[in-house]
Amino acid sequence: LAVMQQGLGDVFADVAKGDLSRITAWLRENIHQYASFKKPGKLFEDACGKFDAKYYTDYLNRKYSELYNL
């Protein structure tokens, strides 16, 4: 999501309007066309760069803070 937003800007406004076309185009260009040719780790790295656990832990903190009012 962070890499997608670097290229597209705020995608949540599009989602709120029900417009997924920019997201779908990004996924098609960066993920879907390569999915059967690359191993998952290589595909991820090519689309997003090296894995950074900070993005995942930030997501988990945000999600569970909202769920459990932390």
C-alpha positions as CSV (number, residue, x, y, z in Angstrom):
1,L,0.0,0.0,0.0
2,A,2.8,2.4,0.9
3,V,4.5,1.9,-2.4
4,M,1.3,2.1,-4.3
5,Q,0.5,5.4,-2.6
6,Q,4.0,6.8,-3.4
7,G,3.1,6.4,-7.1
8,L,-0.6,7.2,-7.0
9,G,-1.1,9.4,-4.0
10,D,-4.1,9.0,-1.7
11,V,-6.0,5.9,-2.9
12,F,-8.5,5.9,-0.1
13,A,-10.4,8.8,-1.6
14,D,-10.9,6.7,-4.8
15,V,-12.0,3.7,-2.7
16,A,-14.5,5.8,-0.8
17,K,-16.0,6.8,-4.1
18,G,-16.1,3.2,-5.3
19,D,-13.5,3.8,-8.0
20,L,-10.8,1.1,-8.0
21,S,-9.5,1.7,-11.5
22,R,-6.2,3.3,-10.5
23,I,-5.6,0.5,-7.9
24,T,-6.5,-2.2,-10.4
25,A,-4.2,-0.6,-13.0
26,W,-1.3,-0.5,-10.5
27,L,-1.8,-4.1,-9.5
28,R,-2.0,-5.2,-13.1
29,E,1.2,-3.3,-14.0
30,N,3.2,-4.3,-11.0
31,I,1.8,-7.7,-9.8
32,H,-0.7,-9.5,-12.0
33,Q,1.3,-9.6,-15.2
34,Y,4.3,-11.2,-13.5
35,A,2.5,-13.5,-11.0
36,S,2.9,-16.7,-12.9
37,F,6.5,-16.0,-13.9
38,K,8.1,-15.0,-10.6
39,K,8.4,-16.5,-7.2
40,P,6.4,-14.6,-4.6
41,G,9.5,-13.2,-2.8
42,K,11.0,-11.9,-6.1
43,L,7.6,-10.5,-7.2
44,F,7.2,-8.6,-3.9
45,E,10.7,-7.3,-4.0
46,D,10.4,-6.1,-7.6
47,A,7.1,-4.3,-6.9
48,C,7.8,-2.9,-3.5
49,G,11.5,-3.2,-2.7
50,K,13.1,-5.0,0.2
51,F,10.6,-6.1,2.9
52,D,10.4,-3.6,5.7
53,A,8.6,-5.0,8.8
54,K,7.9,-1.5,10.0
55,Y,5.0,-1.2,7.5
56,Y,3.5,-4.5,8.7
57,T,3.8,-3.6,12.4
58,D,2.4,-0.1,11.8
59,Y,-0.6,-1.8,10.1
60,L,-1.1,-4.2,13.0
61,N,-0.8,-1.5,15.6
62,R,-3.4,0.7,13.7
63,K,-5.7,-2.3,13.2
64,Y,-5.7,-3.6,16.7
65,S,-5.7,-0.1,18.3
66,E,-9.0,0.6,16.4
67,L,-10.5,-2.8,17.2
68,Y,-9.7,-2.8,20.9
69,N,-9.6,0.9,21.6
70,L,-6.0,0.8,22.6
